[in-house]
Amino acid sequence: MWRKAAAVALVTAPIALAVATGVDPALGTGEVHGIYRAHPDATQWHSLLLHWAWVLFVPGMLGLLAPIRTRGAVLARIAWVAVVLGLATFSALMVIDFFILALEQNLPDAQAAAVNTRFEEQTPTMAGWQWPGLMGWALSLVLVPVAAARGRVISWWTAGAALLGTVLYFLFAISPVPVNLLGPVVLVGAYGAAGWQLITRRSGTGEADVFGAFRRRLSTLCLYAAPAAFALGMLTAPAATPDRPAVLQVSALLLHLGWLLFVPAVLVVASRGRRFTRVAAGVTVVALLHFSALMVGDTADLAARQVLGAAAADRVAETMGGYPLLAFGWALPGMALSLLGLIAVTVGAAADGVTGKWVPALTVAGVAAFLVLAGGPAGVAGPLLLGVAFVLLARRLGAPAAPGDRRTPVDQAAAVSAG
């Protein structure tokens, strides 16, 4: 089931990328400021579709890496980290287009440019968001197809086409139509073929599951790390004010990492579960990628307050919050489905016998505490309850696999469902 879901993501991601590239209002203009103000609808669709494209590439690429065992395992390890931490973070930066649009609709170009410059100069934001995002984005697009070809998941011809599409996209993404569409169109064909080969090929037969062991170790570690980062982010939140800019940026980054690290944590739980748990995990992964991305908005708002003052920054925030595409295509489903998804996955895991009933109970309590207490010093209670729940999960999942069992977690879960 997960191979099919990954194949669908591999097809839809470059399609979304192609449409987003085609509607970019800045294509071929050479203008830096004011272009978003002149094309507000195109700006919103461009940013939303671009974010969705990179979000969908995350489960697609993780699915493409999953069948790798020994051949290609070294590249797969690097690519897996690049996708989970880098590409996912890069998708978050697309929200800045909405922020710049809100700036331009409230301020003259000079002030909007000054706020954007301040945002780009924030050291924790650069080091925590922009650098890993850009590096992870580039490494993911280059290493994933090469690792998959090396692991015989896809053909070298398919990997070459994916790399060609990536190079064309890097070179011509902001060129006028139709030149800018060369890369996305090639990527549609390449990743469409990769998705088909992912479904139809069975790679690594007889090989020790070296990459799978690495992936399970790191994903199990995320069961501890995700709620820990979440708790630290909530613990520092009361002190995260504009007069403490470094604390605010670090708090936002910790919250982003907390939600992001829940992605592999959820996947490793679902690998032991049946169909409901795996479907819930898939929805939750996409939602978490949306929700974690919103934390960069805190640092953007900080830049606005530092340059403009509270009153003007409030106007910008109100304008940005009123964009329906951002609210209903990104923010609200991201938050709602992330929280409900964590509950659904743990309920499914308990029903499948993966864990005990205390885990979903603690998860429900943690989500409720987060929603009720998030604004005060007791806001850390929610993450702590989630931490206890996921530590219990990690202890149950830490049991070693049966000797000689070389199947991936996806294959094991499929076998459980079939049985």
VOPAGU-2260 file (C-alpha; in pm, 1 decimal, decimal comma):
REM VOPAGU-2260
SITE   aa  ch    i         X         Y         Z
SITE  MET   A    0       0,0       0,0       0,0
SITE  TRP   A    1     277,6     244,9      88,8
SITE  ARG   A    2     456,3     178,6    -240,1
SITE  LYS   A    3     140,5     280,5    -427,7
SITE  ALA   A    4      97,9     590,7    -211,0
SITE  ALA   A    5     461,6     686,1    -271,1
SITE  ALA   A    6     414,5     633,1    -646,5
SITE  VAL   A    7     111,7     866,2    -645,9
SITE  ALA   A    8     316,9    1127,9    -459,7
SITE  LEU   A    9     601,2    1092,8    -710,0
SITE  VAL   A   10     360,5    1169,9    -995,5
SITE  THR   A   11     159,9    1450,9    -833,2
SITE  ALA   A   12     461,8    1635,4    -687,1
SITE  PRO   A   13     623,4    1733,0   -1019,9
SITE  ILE   A   14     279,8    1810,7   -1168,1
SITE  ALA   A   15     220,7    2057,8    -884,5
SITE  LEU   A   16     572,0    2190,2    -944,3
SITE  ALA   A   17     497,7    2243,1   -1313,4
SITE  VAL   A   18     174,7    2434,5   -1246,1
SITE  ALA   A   19     338,9    2641,7    -971,2
SITE  THR   A   20     626,4    2728,9   -1203,0
SITE  GLY   A   21     387,7    2824,7   -1481,0
SITE  VAL   A   22     186,1    3070,0   -1268,5
SITE  ASP   A   23     484,1    3240,4   -1100,8
SITE  PRO   A   24     413,4    3614,9   -1143,6
SITE  ALA   A   25     783,5    3705,0   -1136,0
SITE  LEU   A   26     874,4    3503,0   -1445,1
SITE  GLY   A   27    1118,4    3682,5   -1669,6
SITE  THR   A   28    1039,4    4028,0   -1524,3
SITE  GLY   A   29    1366,2    4094,9   -1347,9
SITE  GLU   A   30    1171,0    4297,7   -1091,4
SITE  VAL   A   31    1245,8    4246,8    -724,5
SITE  HIS   A   32     976,3    4445,7    -544,6
SITE  GLY   A   33     612,4    4522,6    -618,1
SITE  ILE   A   34     544,6    4227,7    -847,1
SITE  TYR   A   35     350,3    4035,4    -580,6
SITE  ARG   A   36     130,9    4337,7    -510,8
SITE  ALA   A   37      39,8    4352,1    -878,6
SITE  HIS   A   38     -49,6    3980,3    -896,5
SITE  PRO   A   39    -189,6    3873,3    -558,0
SITE  ASP   A   40    -387,3    3571,2    -677,5
SITE  ALA   A   41    -104,6    3427,5    -886,0
SITE  THR   A   42     136,3    3481,4    -594,1
SITE  GLN   A   43     -82,4    3282,9    -356,6
SITE  TRP   A   44    -137,9    2995,0    -597,7
SITE  HIS   A   45     231,6    2985,9    -685,8
SITE  SER   A   46     339,5    2967,9    -320,5
SITE  LEU   A   47      74,9    2714,1    -217,7
SITE  LEU   A   48     137,6    2479,4    -512,3
SITE  LEU   A   49     513,6    2506,4    -472,9
SITE  HIS   A   50     483,1    2416,5    -104,9
SITE  TRP   A   51     256,6    2121,8    -189,1
SITE  ALA   A   52     503,0    2004,9    -456,5
SITE  TRP   A   53     795,8    1984,8    -213,4
SITE  VAL   A   54     574,9    1835,1      58,5
SITE  LEU   A   55     459,6    1556,3    -173,9
SITE  PHE   A   56     816,1    1488,8    -282,7
SITE  VAL   A   57     897,4    1398,3      80,4
SITE  PRO   A   58     681,8    1080,8     108,5
SITE  GLY   A   59     747,4    1004,5    -257,8
SITE  MET   A   60    1123,4    1009,9    -212,9
SITE  LEU   A   61    1109,1     825,2     119,6
SITE  GLY   A   62     908,0     555,8     -57,8
SITE  LEU   A   63    1164,4     543,3    -336,0
SITE  LEU   A   64    1442,8     490,1     -82,8
SITE  ALA   A   65    1256,2     234,2     130,8
SITE  PRO   A   66    1325,1     -79,6     -81,6
SITE  ILE   A   67    1702,7     -18,1     -78,7
SITE  ARG   A   68    1891,4    -274,2     127,0
SITE  THR   A   69    2269,0    -311,9      80,7
SITE  ARG   A   70    2337,9    -174,1    -267,4
SITE  GLY   A   71    2308,5     204,0    -250,6
SITE  ALA   A   72    2274,4     203,5     129,4
SITE  VAL   A   73    2543,7     469,6     187,8
SITE  LEU   A   74    2385,2     717,1     -51,8
SITE  ALA   A   75    2040,3     626,8      78,7
SITE  ARG   A   76    2138,7     720,0     434,4
SITE  ILE   A   77    2253,9    1066,0     328,3
SITE  ALA   A   78    1949,4    1111,4     106,0
SITE  TRP   A   79    1708,4    1000,9     380,5
SITE  VAL   A   80    1840,8    1265,8     620,4
SITE  ALA   A   81    1838,0    1526,9     343,2
SITE  VAL   A   82    1472,0    1453,1     265,0
SITE  VAL   A   83    1347,0    1437,1     624,7
SITE  LEU   A   84    1532,1    1741,0     758,1
SITE  GLY   A   85    1626,5    1937,9     447,1
SITE  LEU   A   86    1359,0    1906,0     181,0
SITE  ALA   A   87    1083,1    1924,8     442,1
SITE  THR   A   88    1238,3    2243,5     582,8
SITE  PHE   A   89    1273,3    2388,9     233,5
SITE  SER   A   90     899,8    2344,2     175,9
SITE  ALA   A   91     840,0    2566,9     480,2
SITE  LEU   A   92    1017,2    2861,5     320,0
SITE  MET   A   93     740,3    2891,8      60,2
SITE  VAL   A   94     524,2    3064,4     323,7
SITE  ILE   A   95     749,9    3368,8     291,1
SITE  ASP   A   96     583,3    3451,3     -41,4
SITE  PHE   A   97     255,8    3500,7     147,5
SITE  PHE   A   98     442,4    3717,7     397,7
SITE  ILE   A   99     600,6    3934,4     127,1
SITE  LEU   A  100     261,5    3972,8     -42,2
SITE  ALA   A  101     112,1    4094,1     288,5
SITE  LEU   A  102     403,5    4337,2     324,4
SITE  GLU   A  103     358,1    4475,1     -24,8
SITE  GLN   A  104     -16,5    4516,8      19,6
SITE  ASN   A  105      37,0    4728,9     333,2
SITE  LEU   A  106     367,0    4908,9     277,2
SITE  PRO   A  107     571,4    5085,3      11,1
SITE  ASP   A  108     842,6    4886,1    -160,0
SITE  ALA   A  109    1127,8    5030,4      46,0
SITE  GLN   A  110     976,7    4922,7     378,3
SITE  ALA   A  111     876,8    4580,8     246,9
SITE  ALA   A  112    1232,6    4529,3     121,4
SITE  ALA   A  113    1376,6    4636,5     457,5
SITE  VAL   A  114    1164,5    4378,6     643,6
SITE  ASN   A  115    1259,8    4102,7     401,4
SITE  THR   A  116    1627,1    4194,4     438,0
SITE  ARG   A  117    1598,7    4179,5     816,8
SITE  PHE   A  118    1435,4    3837,3     792,8
SITE  GLU   A  119    1716,6    3706,8     572,4
SITE  GLU   A  120    1982,3    3845,0     809,3
SITE  GLN   A  121    1858,8    3662,7    1120,6
SITE  THR   A  122    2141,7    3423,5    1203,6
SITE  PRO   A  123    1940,7    3147,6    1380,5
SITE  THR   A  124    1686,9    3157,9    1098,2
SITE  MET   A  125    1956,2    3133,3     831,7
SITE  ALA   A  126    2140,1    2853,1    1011,5
SITE  GLY   A  127    1827,6    2662,9    1113,9
SITE  TRP   A  128    1600,0    2710,9     814,2
SITE  GLN   A  129    1761,5    2852,0     501,6
SITE  TRP   A  130    2094,9    2668,1     491,7
SITE  PRO   A  131    1967,7    2317,5     575,9
SITE  GLY   A  132    1659,2    2376,0     362,0
SITE  LEU   A  133    1853,3    2471,4      52,2
SITE  MET   A  134    2119,9    2202,2      99,3
SITE  GLY   A  135    1862,2    1932,8     173,8
SITE  TRP   A  136    1650,9    2034,2    -125,1
SITE  ALA   A  137    1944,7    2009,9    -365,3
SITE  LEU   A  138    2083,2    1688,2    -214,1
SITE  SER   A  139    1741,0    1521,4    -218,3
SITE  LEU   A  140    1682,0    1592,1    -586,3
SITE  VAL   A  141    2029,6    1466,1    -678,1
SITE  LEU   A  142    2095,5    1176,5    -439,8
SITE  VAL   A  143    1755,5    1006,6    -419,4
SITE  PRO   A  144    1735,6     898,0    -786,5
SITE  VAL   A  145    2103,1     793,2    -785,1
SITE  ALA   A  146    2059,7     587,4    -465,6
SITE  ALA   A  147    1740,7     430,8    -600,6
SITE  ALA   A  148    1914,0     334,8    -924,6
SITE  ARG   A  149    2213,1     198,8    -735,5
SITE  GLY   A  150    1972,8      -8,9    -523,8
SITE  ARG   A  151    1796,6    -133,8    -840,2
SITE  VAL   A  152    1467,4      22,8    -738,7
SITE  ILE   A  153    1458,7     220,7   -1064,8
SITE  SER   A  154    1662,0     204,4   -1384,6
SITE  TRP   A  155    1963,4     422,1   -1450,1
SITE  TRP   A  156    1777,9     572,9   -1746,8
SITE  THR   A  157    1503,0     687,3   -1511,3
SITE  ALA   A  158    1756,9     828,4   -1264,8
SITE  GLY   A  159    1930,7    1011,0   -1549,9
SITE  ALA   A  160    1601,8    1163,1   -1661,8
SITE  ALA   A  161    1530,9    1278,3   -1305,6
SITE  LEU   A  162    1873,7    1440,9   -1284,8
SITE  LEU   A  163    1824,8    1605,8   -1624,5
SITE  GLY   A  164    1490,3    1746,8   -1512,3
SITE  THR   A  165    1650,5    1874,5   -1193,3
SITE  VAL   A  166    1930,1    2051,4   -1383,0
SITE  LEU   A  167    1680,2    2208,7   -1623,2
SITE  TYR   A  168    1470,3    2325,6   -1329,7
SITE  PHE   A  169    1772,6    2476,0   -1154,6
SITE  LEU   A  170    1871,4    2660,8   -1471,3
SITE  PHE   A  171    1537,8    2784,6   -1603,4
SITE  ALA   A  172    1287,6    2794,7   -1315,4
SITE  ILE   A  173    1242,0    3173,1   -1337,3
SITE  SER   A  174    1269,3    3200,4   -1717,5
SITE  PRO   A  175     960,4    3292,0   -1921,2
SITE  VAL   A  176     705,4    3027,1   -2022,5
SITE  PRO   A  177     754,8    2773,3   -2182,8
SITE  VAL   A  178    1130,7    2752,3   -2116,6
SITE  ASN   A  179    1076,3    2738,1   -1741,0
SITE  LEU   A  180     852,6    2431,8   -1781,3
SITE  LEU   A  181    1126,1    2217,5   -1936,5
SITE  GLY   A  182    1252,8    2091,7   -1602,3
SITE  PRO   A  183     913,9    2017,2   -1440,9
SITE  VAL   A  184     787,2    1840,2   -1754,4
SITE  VAL   A  185    1093,8    1615,3   -1765,4
SITE  LEU   A  186    1051,5    1552,8   -1390,9
SITE  VAL   A  187     688,1    1448,7   -1444,5
SITE  GLY   A  188     800,3    1183,6   -1693,6
SITE  ALA   A  189    1100,5    1072,4   -1487,4
SITE  TYR   A  190     920,3    1038,5   -1155,5
SITE  GLY   A  191     615,1     890,6   -1324,5
SITE  ALA   A  192     842,9     614,3   -1453,1
SITE  ALA   A  193    1007,7     589,8   -1110,2
SITE  GLY   A  194     667,8     544,8    -946,2
SITE  TRP   A  195     573,9     266,0   -1185,7
SITE  GLN   A  196     906,4      89,1   -1130,9
SITE  LEU   A  197     867,8     127,2    -754,7
SITE  ILE   A  198     538,0     -62,3    -771,4
SITE  THR   A  199     642,2    -330,5   -1018,0
SITE  ARG   A  200    1004,2    -405,3    -922,7
SITE  ARG   A  201    1122,6    -609,5    -627,1
SITE  SER   A  202    1476,3    -502,2    -550,2
SITE  GLY   A  203    1737,6    -625,5    -307,6
SITE  THR   A  204    1618,5    -988,4    -290,2
SITE  GLY   A  205    1856,8   -1186,8     -72,9
SITE  GLU   A  206    2044,7    -880,7      52,2
SITE  ALA   A  207    2081,1    -791,5     416,9
SITE  ASP   A  208    1859,5    -492,7     498,6
SITE  VAL   A  209    2142,9    -254,7     589,4
SITE  PHE   A  210    1958,8      64,3     499,0
SITE  GLY   A  211    1637,3     -57,3     659,7
SITE  ALA   A  212    1819,5    -112,8     989,1
SITE  PHE   A  213    1960,7     240,2     973,4
SITE  ARG   A  214    1618,4     387,4     894,3
SITE  ARG   A  215    1449,6     201,2    1178,5
SITE  ARG   A  216    1716,8     307,7    1430,1
SITE  LEU   A  217    1685,8     675,1    1341,5
SITE  SER   A  218    1305,7     660,6    1323,0
SITE  THR   A  219    1289,9     495,2    1666,1
SITE  LEU   A  220    1522,7     763,6    1799,9
SITE  CYS   A  221    1275,9    1021,1    1669,3
SITE  LEU   A  222    1013,3     876,1    1904,2
SITE  TYR   A  223    1225,9    1032,0    2180,1
SITE  ALA   A  224    1358,8    1335,4    1991,7
SITE  ALA   A  225    1028,8    1466,4    1851,8
SITE  PRO   A  226     849,2    1526,5    2183,5
SITE  ALA   A  227    1178,2    1645,4    2338,8
SITE  ALA   A  228    1223,4    1917,6    2075,6
SITE  PHE   A  229     853,1    1999,8    2102,2
SITE  ALA   A  230     882,2    2033,3    2481,3
SITE  LEU   A  231    1191,1    2256,4    2457,4
SITE  GLY   A  232    1012,2    2476,6    2205,0
SITE  MET   A  233     712,5    2515,5    2435,7
SITE  LEU   A  234     937,9    2566,0    2738,4
SITE  THR   A  235    1112,6    2861,2    2572,9
SITE  ALA   A  236     791,1    3001,8    2419,9
SITE  PRO   A  237     696,2    3230,7    2714,1
SITE  ALA   A  238    1034,7    3405,1    2681,9
SITE  ALA   A  239    1012,6    3420,1    2300,4
SITE  THR   A  240     928,4    3789,3    2263,5
SITE  PRO   A  241    1049,4    4055,6    2016,5
SITE  ASP   A  242    1285,7    4197,3    2279,1
SITE  ARG   A  243    1449,1    3851,4    2294,2
SITE  PRO   A  244    1489,1    3782,6    1919,6
SITE  ALA   A  245    1736,0    3496,8    1955,3
SITE  VAL   A  246    1508,2    3310,7    2197,1
SITE  LEU   A  247    1209,9    3361,0    1966,8
SITE  GLN   A  248    1395,8    3223,5    1665,8
SITE  VAL   A  249    1532,6    2924,2    1856,3
SITE  SER   A  250    1188,9    2848,4    2002,6
SITE  ALA   A  251    1028,3    2857,8    1656,3
SITE  LEU   A  252    1300,9    2632,6    1517,2
SITE  LEU   A  253    1260,3    2381,0    1801,5
SITE  LEU   A  254     884,6    2365,4    1743,8
SITE  HIS   A  255     944,5    2313,6    1372,5
SITE  LEU   A  256    1189,4    2031,3    1443,2
SITE  GLY   A  257     952,5    1878,3    1696,8
SITE  TRP   A  258     666,9    1846,7    1450,1
SITE  LEU   A  259     906,8    1744,3    1172,8
SITE  LEU   A  260    1067,2    1463,9    1373,2
SITE  PHE   A  261     723,3    1318,3    1437,6
SITE  VAL   A  262     722,6    1222,0    1064,7
SITE  PRO   A  263     971,2     929,3    1088,5
SITE  ALA   A  264     836,8     851,8    1436,8
SITE  VAL   A  265     485,6     804,1    1299,3
SITE  LEU   A  266     614,2     599,5    1005,3
SITE  VAL   A  267     806,1     354,3    1222,9
SITE  VAL   A  268     498,1     302,7    1439,9
SITE  ALA   A  269     281,9     242,0    1134,0
SITE  SER   A  270     534,1      -7,7     995,4
SITE  ARG   A  271     420,2    -247,6    1269,3
SITE  GLY   A  272      49,9    -179,7    1220,7
SITE  ARG   A  273    -232,9    -277,8     992,8
SITE  ARG   A  274    -412,7     -84,7     720,0
SITE  PHE   A  275    -594,2     173,7     935,7
SITE  THR   A  276    -274,2     264,2    1119,8
SITE  ARG   A  277     -79,1     298,6     796,1
SITE  VAL   A  278    -346,7     512,3     628,4
SITE  ALA   A  279    -364,7     733,8     938,0
SITE  ALA   A  280      14,3     762,9     935,1
SITE  GLY   A  281      20,0     867,5     570,2
SITE  VAL   A  282    -232,5    1146,3     628,2
SITE  THR   A  283     -51,0    1252,2     944,1
SITE  VAL   A  284     286,1    1274,2     768,5
SITE  VAL   A  285     151,9    1516,7     506,5
SITE  ALA   A  286     -26,0    1718,9     776,1
SITE  LEU   A  287     287,2    1738,3     992,6
SITE  LEU   A  288     487,4    1869,9     698,0
SITE  HIS   A  289     229,6    2148,0     657,7
SITE  PHE   A  290     208,1    2225,3    1029,1
SITE  SER   A  291     582,7    2230,1    1097,4
SITE  ALA   A  292     629,6    2476,0     811,2
SITE  LEU   A  293     416,1    2742,3     977,6
SITE  MET   A  294     672,4    2801,5    1251,9
SITE  VAL   A  295     888,5    3006,8    1014,1
SITE  GLY   A  296     610,0    3264,8    1023,6
SITE  ASP   A  297     713,6    3352,0    1380,5
SITE  THR   A  298    1055,5    3467,1    1265,5
SITE  ALA   A  299     904,3    3658,7     973,2
SITE  ASP   A  300     671,7    3838,2    1213,7
SITE  LEU   A  301     972,0    3917,1    1434,1
SITE  ALA   A  302    1147,2    4085,9    1140,9
SITE  ALA   A  303     836,8    4294,4    1073,0
SITE  ARG   A  304     813,6    4408,2    1436,2
SITE  GLN   A  305    1182,0    4496,0    1452,2
SITE  VAL   A  306    1163,1    4714,4    1138,5
SITE  LEU   A  307     807,5    4850,3    1142,1
SITE  GLY   A  308     690,8    4847,6    1503,0
SITE  ALA   A  309     393,2    4670,0    1655,8
SITE  ALA   A  310     105,6    4852,3    1483,2
SITE  ALA   A  311     229,1    4804,4    1125,6
SITE  ALA   A  312     339,1    4447,2    1198,4
SITE  ASP   A  313      -9,4    4369,9    1330,1
SITE  ARG   A  314    -161,9    4496,2    1004,4
SITE  VAL   A  315      70,8    4273,4     804,2
SITE  ALA   A  316     -11,6    3971,0    1022,9
SITE  GLU   A  317    -385,5    4036,9     990,7
SITE  THR   A  318    -358,1    4061,6     612,5
SITE  MET   A  319    -155,8    3741,7     591,5
SITE  GLY   A  320    -401,9    3556,5     814,9
SITE  GLY   A  321    -685,8    3657,6     584,2
SITE  TYR   A  322    -556,3    3475,1     277,1
SITE  PRO   A  323    -799,2    3182,0     226,4
SITE  LEU   A  324    -549,0    2970,7      30,9
SITE  LEU   A  325    -303,4    2991,4     319,7
SITE  ALA   A  326    -569,9    2926,5     582,7
SITE  PHE   A  327    -762,3    2642,3     416,7
SITE  GLY   A  328    -495,9    2497,6     186,8
SITE  TRP   A  329    -217,0    2493,0     440,2
SITE  ALA   A  330    -258,3    2613,4     798,8
SITE  LEU   A  331    -590,5    2474,9     927,2
SITE  PRO   A  332    -567,3    2124,9     773,0
SITE  GLY   A  333    -202,9    2107,3     877,9
SITE  MET   A  334    -275,1    2171,7    1243,8
SITE  ALA   A  335    -604,8    1981,1    1270,3
SITE  LEU   A  336    -489,5    1668,8    1086,5
SITE  SER   A  337    -151,7    1664,2    1265,1
SITE  LEU   A  338    -311,0    1655,5    1609,4
SITE  LEU   A  339    -593,1    1420,1    1511,1
SITE  GLY   A  340    -344,3    1206,6    1318,4
SITE  LEU   A  341    -116,3    1153,4    1617,1
SITE  ILE   A  342    -419,3    1032,2    1809,4
SITE  ALA   A  343    -539,1     810,2    1523,8
SITE  VAL   A  344    -197,1     648,2    1475,6
SITE  THR   A  345    -161,5     561,7    1844,7
SITE  VAL   A  346    -521,0     436,1    1861,9
SITE  GLY   A  347    -451,8     218,1    1558,1
SITE  ALA   A  348    -123,9      93,4    1707,2
SITE  ALA   A  349    -304,4      -5,2    2027,8
SITE  ALA   A  350    -578,5    -181,3    1831,7
SITE  ASP   A  351    -312,2    -369,4    1633,5
SITE  GLY   A  352    -142,2    -485,3    1952,1
SITE  VAL   A  353     168,8    -278,8    1883,3
SITE  THR   A  354     130,4     -94,9    2213,0
SITE  GLY   A  355     -94,4     -75,8    2517,2
SITE  LYS   A  356    -403,3     136,3    2574,0
SITE  TRP   A  357    -212,9     388,8    2785,3
SITE  VAL   A  358     -34,1     523,9    2476,5
SITE  PRO   A  359    -345,6     657,9    2297,2
SITE  ALA   A  360    -484,6     780,3    2630,1
SITE  LEU   A  361    -167,5     978,0    2699,8
SITE  THR   A  362    -163,7    1106,3    2341,4
SITE  VAL   A  363    -519,5    1237,4    2371,9
SITE  ALA   A  364    -428,4    1400,6    2702,6
SITE  GLY   A  365    -115,6    1554,3    2550,2
SITE  VAL   A  366    -301,5    1698,5    2251,1
SITE  ALA   A  367    -574,1    1836,6    2478,3
SITE  ALA   A  368    -316,4    1993,3    2711,7
SITE  PHE   A  369    -138,0    2149,7    2414,6
SITE  LEU   A  370    -459,6    2308,3    2287,6
SITE  VAL   A  371    -572,5    2434,4    2627,4
SITE  LEU   A  372    -241,8    2536,3    2786,6
SITE  ALA   A  373     -30,9    2640,5    2488,2
SITE  GLY   A  374     -47,8    3010,9    2569,9
SITE  GLY   A  375      90,3    2991,3    2923,8
SITE  PRO   A  376     388,9    2858,9    3118,2
SITE  ALA   A  377     210,0    2526,8    3161,9
SITE  GLY   A  378     221,7    2476,8    2785,2
SITE  VAL   A  379     501,9    2224,5    2828,4
SITE  ALA   A  380     251,2    1979,3    2982,5
SITE  GLY   A  381     120,5    1871,5    2640,5
SITE  PRO   A  382     461,8    1782,8    2496,8
SITE  LEU   A  383     557,3    1602,0    2817,5
SITE  LEU   A  384     247,7    1383,2    2801,9
SITE  LEU   A  385     317,8    1310,6    2434,7
SITE  GLY   A  386     675,7    1233,9    2533,6
SITE  VAL   A  387     565,3     970,3    2782,7
SITE  ALA   A  388     333,3     816,5    2520,7
SITE  PHE   A  389     602,7     796,1    2255,2
SITE  VAL   A  390     867,7     670,1    2495,5
SITE  LEU   A  391     632,9     381,2    2577,1
SITE  LEU   A  392     592,7     324,4    2203,7
SITE  ALA   A  393     968,2     331,1    2150,9
SITE  ARG   A  394    1021,9      69,2    2421,2
SITE  ARG   A  395     769,7    -162,5    2257,4
SITE  LEU   A  396     918,6    -108,0    1912,4
SITE  GLY   A  397    1272,3    -163,4    2039,5
SITE  ALA   A  398    1234,1    -541,1    2042,6
SITE  PRO   A  399    1480,0    -693,2    1791,2
SITE  ALA   A  400    1349,4    -845,6    1471,6
SITE  ALA   A  401    1334,6   -1220,9    1441,5
SITE  PRO   A  402    1668,6   -1377,5    1331,2
SITE  GLY   A  403    1694,5   -1404,8     955,3
SITE  ASP   A  404    1400,5   -1168,1     888,7
SITE  ARG   A  405    1532,8    -936,1     618,9
SITE  ARG   A  406    1204,8    -780,8     516,7
SITE  THR   A  407    1155,2    -405,8     535,5
SITE  PRO   A  408     898,8    -269,0     779,5
SITE  VAL   A  409     666,0    -200,6     486,7
SITE  ASP   A  410     685,1    -561,3     377,1
SITE  GLN   A  411     637,1    -683,3     734,4
SITE  ALA   A  412     328,0    -466,1     774,5
SITE  ALA   A  413     189,4    -595,2     445,8
SITE  ALA   A  414     244,5    -950,4     565,1
SITE  VAL   A  415      61,0    -875,3     888,9
SITE  SER   A  416    -234,2    -732,2     696,0
SITE  ALA   A  417    -243,1   -1027,0     459,6
SITE  GLY   A  418    -242,3   -1265,8     753,3
